[in-house]
């Protein structure tokens, strides 16, 4: 009798534990992920939002809840992903290359980020030089002696600015008054007369560039030319142009020559395959809808989204690409 009583107590206790644990088990099935982006006026932030929007539509199916965080940009995103503070991030293709290779003269000099994984490329980004007309700047070489914002430390565009200046023989430490401020703040500084020009590596159209070209102070896009040796040295760079029709407030009448990189979507090798697979599948299966989420995506192709990736492709993404016949 005692054995039966003990068994009954254990059974009831076990059922109570099971029933009490059930809600926790269901809750644990939800995987929360965060995408690191950039300033809210650039294209990175809405890009992260576009991806999150598509994925969250299937949150019940996949058990994934996606949020977006505005960050300092590419370098911050790589480091945060490697530290486990972010699961995904939007990163310039050049920064992806430097991080995975531990490139000299980068933040990861001699310290390759071996767990960095590529997912896909997104929109092209042009290195854009915006200058006040009254400063007399028409070409990058005219920046000598001027006040120029080259971008905040930790942003991918800062190195782009330095590379562009070095390519034409200018030293940002000696030949100009260089500022290290976030690109999202540049438009206001230019219109207030506190700087003469600023660099911004960004997809077009950009809200910040529209702000800069719509103020009382007249501005133009200055060309960035004579960079052939730079392009030959760094395979992640390519020639580009600024489509001036997108910015009627600028004084330019023709598209402006420059060069650029690609925005890429990256993660860590430690992020589960099923999570990366789900995100990749939803973006590619809803490709036409995704393209409509921002004007910068209109030039995207599925094959093009697998270009500009120097880190190994995450197994979760690769699984989808093989299923879809893209790899």
Legacy VTK file of the C-alpha trace (Angstrom):
# vtk DataFile Version 3.0
C-alpha trace
ASCII
DATASET POLYDATA
POINTS 327 float
0.000 0.000 0.000
2.822 2.337 0.932
4.540 1.639 -2.420
1.354 2.484 -4.302
0.976 5.709 -2.299
4.581 6.735 -2.963
4.181 5.919 -6.645
1.025 8.016 -6.768
2.743 10.998 -5.130
5.684 10.749 -7.512
3.340 10.471 -10.489
1.318 13.500 -9.429
4.478 15.493 -8.679
5.959 14.543 -12.031
2.796 15.564 -13.876
2.775 18.864 -12.030
6.353 19.511 -13.044
5.572 18.556 -16.633
2.514 20.793 -16.780
4.368 23.616 -15.110
7.284 23.256 -17.518
5.128 23.148 -20.627
4.703 26.937 -21.073
8.451 27.416 -20.518
9.232 24.799 -23.163
6.975 26.530 -25.703
8.512 29.895 -24.881
12.037 28.484 -25.260
11.281 27.586 -28.879
11.363 31.254 -29.848
14.819 32.330 -31.002
15.490 36.042 -30.642
17.984 37.539 -33.076
19.242 41.074 -33.602
20.573 42.625 -36.803
23.209 45.358 -36.440
22.869 48.095 -39.059
24.145 51.686 -39.152
22.817 55.234 -38.800
19.047 55.624 -39.175
19.405 57.977 -42.186
21.571 55.578 -44.194
20.515 52.466 -46.100
21.817 49.910 -43.555
19.051 50.618 -41.049
16.136 50.160 -43.483
17.969 47.144 -44.927
17.963 45.467 -41.530
14.333 46.473 -41.135
13.428 45.004 -44.524
15.002 41.654 -43.656
13.368 41.621 -40.213
9.971 42.437 -41.695
10.098 39.486 -44.096
11.368 37.038 -41.471
8.910 38.126 -38.772
5.970 37.332 -41.051
6.883 33.669 -40.539
7.824 33.905 -36.852
5.257 31.261 -35.861
6.576 28.862 -38.482
10.266 29.335 -37.719
10.088 30.419 -34.087
12.355 33.378 -34.882
11.767 36.901 -33.618
13.974 39.444 -35.378
14.812 42.974 -34.186
17.014 45.711 -35.628
19.602 47.868 -33.883
21.117 51.132 -35.130
24.910 50.915 -34.663
28.177 52.636 -35.531
28.508 50.613 -38.743
30.614 47.847 -40.244
33.466 47.496 -37.750
31.128 47.669 -34.780
28.863 45.055 -36.347
31.694 42.601 -37.043
33.073 42.931 -33.523
29.633 42.655 -31.923
28.829 39.521 -33.940
32.148 37.953 -32.980
31.467 38.804 -29.315
27.998 37.269 -29.493
26.225 40.586 -28.882
24.604 40.508 -32.336
23.589 37.542 -34.463
23.703 39.315 -37.833
24.977 42.587 -39.264
25.248 44.654 -42.418
28.915 45.127 -43.298
30.773 46.683 -46.214
32.431 44.114 -48.478
35.872 45.599 -47.859
35.434 45.300 -44.096
34.325 41.694 -44.487
37.514 41.014 -46.465
39.721 42.728 -43.884
38.083 40.998 -40.918
38.280 37.443 -42.255
41.874 37.967 -43.421
43.186 40.027 -40.486
44.423 42.558 -43.022
47.262 44.964 -42.186
46.226 48.569 -41.543
42.755 47.452 -40.453
41.175 47.072 -37.020
41.887 43.325 -37.275
45.563 43.579 -38.229
47.011 40.120 -37.585
43.797 38.958 -35.907
41.632 37.224 -38.517
38.042 36.781 -37.414
37.855 33.078 -38.244
34.235 32.636 -37.126
32.900 35.340 -39.461
30.491 33.925 -42.043
28.893 35.477 -45.113
25.184 35.134 -45.841
24.581 37.300 -48.941
25.411 40.624 -50.583
22.894 43.412 -50.845
23.049 46.803 -52.559
26.068 48.569 -54.088
27.471 51.475 -52.083
29.168 54.440 -53.678
31.871 56.433 -51.946
30.116 59.769 -52.133
31.884 63.100 -51.720
29.475 65.950 -50.980
30.936 69.463 -51.034
29.727 73.028 -50.568
29.795 75.003 -53.808
31.243 78.035 -52.005
34.237 75.903 -50.932
35.343 75.511 -54.552
35.572 71.721 -54.405
34.850 69.919 -57.698
37.216 66.962 -57.416
38.682 65.042 -54.496
42.040 66.717 -55.122
40.452 70.054 -54.207
40.095 68.962 -50.567
43.556 70.152 -49.643
43.316 72.742 -46.874
39.591 72.155 -46.337
37.492 70.996 -43.387
36.366 67.480 -44.264
34.442 64.818 -42.373
35.982 61.443 -43.255
33.747 59.383 -40.951
33.754 58.123 -37.386
36.286 55.573 -36.132
34.734 52.131 -36.386
32.838 52.885 -39.585
33.707 51.203 -42.874
33.499 54.458 -44.752
36.351 56.055 -42.803
38.840 53.654 -44.373
37.216 54.217 -47.781
37.782 57.950 -47.350
41.406 57.414 -46.344
41.979 55.024 -49.266
40.507 57.521 -51.727
42.599 60.384 -50.359
45.789 58.314 -50.326
45.172 57.257 -53.931
45.335 60.892 -55.083
48.301 61.802 -52.883
46.523 63.456 -49.967
47.284 62.791 -46.293
44.191 63.308 -44.148
46.359 64.080 -41.108
48.424 66.796 -42.772
46.665 68.123 -45.871
43.265 69.000 -44.389
41.326 69.463 -41.198
39.779 66.006 -40.942
36.782 65.393 -38.707
35.776 61.972 -37.370
32.031 62.396 -37.012
29.221 60.003 -37.914
28.099 60.417 -41.507
24.491 60.854 -40.395
25.491 64.167 -38.782
27.402 65.465 -41.815
24.485 67.096 -43.642
23.752 69.420 -40.735
27.415 70.293 -40.279
27.771 71.138 -43.975
24.668 73.301 -44.043
25.786 75.089 -40.847
29.140 75.927 -42.454
31.142 73.894 -39.943
32.672 71.679 -42.636
33.358 72.169 -46.343
32.751 68.584 -47.462
32.087 65.060 -46.273
32.495 61.480 -47.433
29.669 58.970 -47.131
29.830 55.394 -48.378
26.165 54.730 -48.981
23.538 53.272 -51.261
21.417 55.701 -53.227
19.043 57.363 -52.689
20.073 58.281 -49.156
18.027 60.368 -46.739
21.150 62.016 -45.358
22.392 63.002 -48.827
18.944 64.369 -49.675
19.112 66.473 -46.517
22.537 67.796 -47.500
21.417 68.754 -51.010
18.144 70.374 -49.950
19.419 73.137 -47.663
20.103 76.822 -48.272
23.822 76.222 -48.807
24.323 74.980 -52.368
26.199 71.713 -52.700
27.618 69.472 -55.399
28.913 65.939 -55.702
32.684 66.115 -56.185
34.179 63.475 -58.465
36.647 60.856 -57.239
38.930 59.939 -60.112
42.486 58.661 -60.743
41.914 55.601 -58.575
42.806 52.846 -61.078
45.810 51.681 -59.044
43.649 51.529 -55.935
41.061 49.369 -57.703
43.777 47.045 -58.965
45.197 46.682 -55.453
41.899 46.002 -53.655
39.535 43.577 -55.436
36.550 44.575 -53.297
36.478 48.050 -54.872
34.879 48.802 -58.245
34.091 51.905 -60.307
30.700 53.495 -59.657
28.811 56.731 -60.189
26.401 58.989 -58.325
23.002 59.196 -60.117
22.324 62.922 -59.791
18.698 62.590 -60.928
17.984 61.273 -57.439
19.118 64.577 -55.920
17.556 67.538 -57.746
18.865 69.874 -55.046
22.499 69.349 -56.103
24.026 71.649 -58.731
25.436 68.743 -60.785
23.835 68.186 -64.183
25.594 64.901 -65.018
26.290 61.686 -63.102
29.483 61.891 -61.051
32.356 59.382 -61.239
33.493 57.585 -58.101
34.089 54.025 -56.864
32.427 51.804 -54.321
31.866 48.582 -52.415
28.901 46.355 -51.620
26.816 46.056 -48.497
26.913 42.462 -47.263
24.929 40.505 -44.682
27.098 38.518 -42.279
26.825 36.318 -39.218
28.882 34.020 -36.983
29.693 30.336 -37.438
28.080 29.877 -34.007
24.619 30.949 -35.187
22.532 27.793 -35.796
22.143 26.566 -39.368
18.353 26.527 -39.191
18.223 30.218 -38.244
20.492 31.302 -41.112
18.654 28.998 -43.507
15.282 30.501 -42.574
16.450 34.087 -43.083
18.149 33.292 -46.396
15.135 31.375 -47.673
12.648 34.111 -46.785
14.693 36.879 -48.442
15.262 34.892 -51.640
11.809 33.306 -51.830
10.301 36.795 -51.477
12.905 38.413 -53.706
10.597 40.700 -55.709
8.875 41.918 -52.558
12.248 42.506 -50.930
13.416 44.641 -53.871
10.413 46.906 -53.396
11.325 47.697 -49.795
14.001 50.272 -50.751
14.933 52.077 -53.998
18.591 51.015 -53.581
17.557 47.373 -54.124
16.206 47.860 -57.642
19.519 46.782 -59.198
19.670 43.517 -57.232
19.807 40.086 -58.847
19.842 36.753 -57.034
23.210 35.814 -58.525
24.600 39.259 -57.738
23.701 38.727 -54.092
26.268 35.932 -53.964
29.085 38.202 -55.197
31.479 40.263 -53.076
31.621 37.648 -50.319
35.118 36.942 -49.006
34.208 35.140 -45.770
33.066 31.507 -46.042
29.329 31.207 -46.695
27.459 29.989 -43.615
26.294 26.341 -43.993
22.690 27.394 -43.347
22.787 29.830 -46.273
24.666 27.364 -48.465
21.967 24.750 -47.871
19.386 27.090 -49.373
21.602 28.131 -52.296
22.125 24.497 -53.276
18.404 23.778 -53.016
17.650 26.810 -55.185
20.317 25.950 -57.761
22.323 29.103 -57.037
25.433 27.156 -56.017
LINES 1 328
327 0 1 2 3 4 5 6 7 8 9 10 11 12 13 14 15 16 17 18 19 20 21 22 23 24 25 26 27 28 29 30 31 32 33 34 35 36 37 38 39 40 41 42 43 44 45 46 47 48 49 50 51 52 53 54 55 56 57 58 59 60 61 62 63 64 65 66 67 68 69 70 71 72 73 74 75 76 77 78 79 80 81 82 83 84 85 86 87 88 89 90 91 92 93 94 95 96 97 98 99 100 101 102 103 104 105 106 107 108 109 110 111 112 113 114 115 116 117 118 119 120 121 122 123 124 125 126 127 128 129 130 131 132 133 134 135 136 137 138 139 140 141 142 143 144 145 146 147 148 149 150 151 152 153 154 155 156 157 158 159 160 161 162 163 164 165 166 167 168 169 170 171 172 173 174 175 176 177 178 179 180 181 182 183 184 185 186 187 188 189 190 191 192 193 194 195 196 197 198 199 200 201 202 203 204 205 206 207 208 209 210 211 212 213 214 215 216 217 218 219 220 221 222 223 224 225 226 227 228 229 230 231 232 233 234 235 236 237 238 239 240 241 242 243 244 245 246 247 248 249 250 251 252 253 254 255 256 257 258 259 260 261 262 263 264 265 266 267 268 269 270 271 272 273 274 275 276 277 278 279 280 281 282 283 284 285 286 287 288 289 290 291 292 293 294 295 296 297 298 299 300 301 302 303 304 305 306 307 308 309 310 311 312 313 314 315 316 317 318 319 320 321 322 323 324 325 326
